[in-house]
């Protein structure tokens, strides 16, 4: 038996329903293939890291606002995001170290938002070795996109988060492994890309 929820999810996935939330909370942008994508409020990047700077440059090229940090997110939070998220829940993405993400994740939870996608960008023998967490249905595609990018992986990551679909992102066990990301040990030099919505 088809429930109301399954009907709405199916309609959203097929494009019959574009969004089930107010436009003020989630902007819609048409991607290069014409599909509706989640309009990000901004991307946050840690300017101490060259891959994060390349990520931000690509996001700007895709007409997404950027906010630079140097490890600490306190100024960004108190001077900007706190006020924006008090008005409306606007999705953001970023590439930072895990400590900055941890703080943003706690602040997002207070605003009723959560991390729905994250990638730990390890370097193994000089090569990019990503560990992807989030919707299991998207994993194969994301692995292929990041593997094909080789040294241009920061640009590929910007393409992934700026092209994120408008459909609800699952976070429940069985459909997502986002909670497993918290148990992976990370050192201070490991970059993490992420999406909060």
BELHUBEL-V977997 format. One record per residue. N is the residue number from 1. D_LAST is the distance of its C-alpha to the last C-alpha in Angstrom with 2 decimals. Layout:
{{N & D_LAST} {N & D_LAST}}
//
This chain:
{{1 & 30.09} {2 & 27.00} {3 & 24.81} {4 & 23.02} {5 & 19.63} {6 & 20.86} {7 & 22.30} {8 & 19.13} {9 & 17.12} {10 & 20.14} {11 & 20.41} {12 & 16.84} {13 & 17.47} {14 & 20.80} {15 & 19.65} {16 & 21.65} {17 & 18.75} {18 & 16.45} {19 & 13.69} {20 & 13.82} {21 & 11.92} {22 & 13.62} {23 & 13.74} {24 & 13.25} {25 & 9.66} {26 & 8.90} {27 & 11.70} {28 & 13.47} {29 & 15.36} {30 & 18.14} {31 & 18.31} {32 & 21.71} {33 & 22.51} {34 & 21.73} {35 & 18.73} {36 & 15.80} {37 & 12.84} {38 & 9.37} {39 & 10.49} {40 & 9.02} {41 & 10.13} {42 & 11.67} {43 & 12.25} {44 & 13.78} {45 & 16.83} {46 & 19.70} {47 & 22.75} {48 & 25.09} {49 & 24.30} {50 & 25.57} {51 & 23.03} {52 & 20.19} {53 & 22.31} {54 & 22.78} {55 & 19.06} {56 & 18.61} {57 & 21.70} {58 & 20.43} {59 & 17.15} {60 & 19.53} {61 & 21.73} {62 & 18.97} {63 & 18.71} {64 & 15.49} {65 & 16.15} {66 & 16.43} {67 & 16.94} {68 & 19.42} {69 & 19.91} {70 & 22.81} {71 & 21.52} {72 & 20.66} {73 & 17.47} {74 & 19.39} {75 & 20.48} {76 & 17.12} {77 & 15.75} {78 & 18.87} {79 & 19.69} {80 & 16.48} {81 & 12.95} {82 & 14.43} {83 & 15.95} {84 & 13.16} {85 & 10.74} {86 & 13.95} {87 & 14.43} {88 & 11.15} {89 & 7.43} {90 & 6.79} {91 & 4.40} {92 & 6.73} {93 & 8.59} {94 & 11.94} {95 & 15.17} {96 & 16.73} {97 & 18.83} {98 & 17.62} {99 & 18.73} {100 & 16.49} {101 & 13.43} {102 & 14.81} {103 & 15.05} {104 & 11.60} {105 & 10.35} {106 & 12.86} {107 & 12.05} {108 & 8.36} {109 & 9.99} {110 & 12.41} {111 & 10.07} {112 & 8.87} {113 & 5.41} {114 & 5.76} {115 & 6.59} {116 & 6.90} {117 & 9.38} {118 & 12.02} {119 & 15.55} {120 & 18.47} {121 & 20.86} {122 & 24.30} {123 & 27.55} {124 & 30.33} {125 & 33.69} {126 & 32.21} {127 & 30.01} {128 & 26.24} {129 & 25.31} {130 & 21.58} {131 & 20.26} {132 & 17.23} {133 & 14.94} {134 & 12.49} {135 & 13.50} {136 & 17.29} {137 & 17.97} {138 & 16.66} {139 & 18.41} {140 & 21.77} {141 & 20.54} {142 & 18.52} {143 & 21.60} {144 & 23.83} {145 & 21.96} {146 & 21.94} {147 & 25.50} {148 & 26.81} {149 & 25.49} {150 & 27.73} {151 & 27.99} {152 & 25.61} {153 & 22.63} {154 & 20.68} {155 & 20.99} {156 & 19.92} {157 & 16.73} {158 & 15.96} {159 & 16.79} {160 & 14.50} {161 & 11.22} {162 & 12.53} {163 & 13.66} {164 & 10.69} {165 & 11.56} {166 & 10.39} {167 & 11.38} {168 & 9.40} {169 & 8.66} {170 & 11.19} {171 & 11.17} {172 & 14.68} {173 & 17.64} {174 & 19.58} {175 & 16.75} {176 & 14.76} {177 & 16.19} {178 & 13.18} {179 & 15.19} {180 & 18.18} {181 & 16.79} {182 & 17.64} {183 & 21.25} {184 & 21.93} {185 & 24.09} {186 & 23.14} {187 & 25.46} {188 & 24.82} {189 & 25.24} {190 & 22.65} {191 & 19.78} {192 & 16.30} {193 & 13.78} {194 & 10.13} {195 & 6.60} {196 & 3.80} {197 & 0.00}}
//
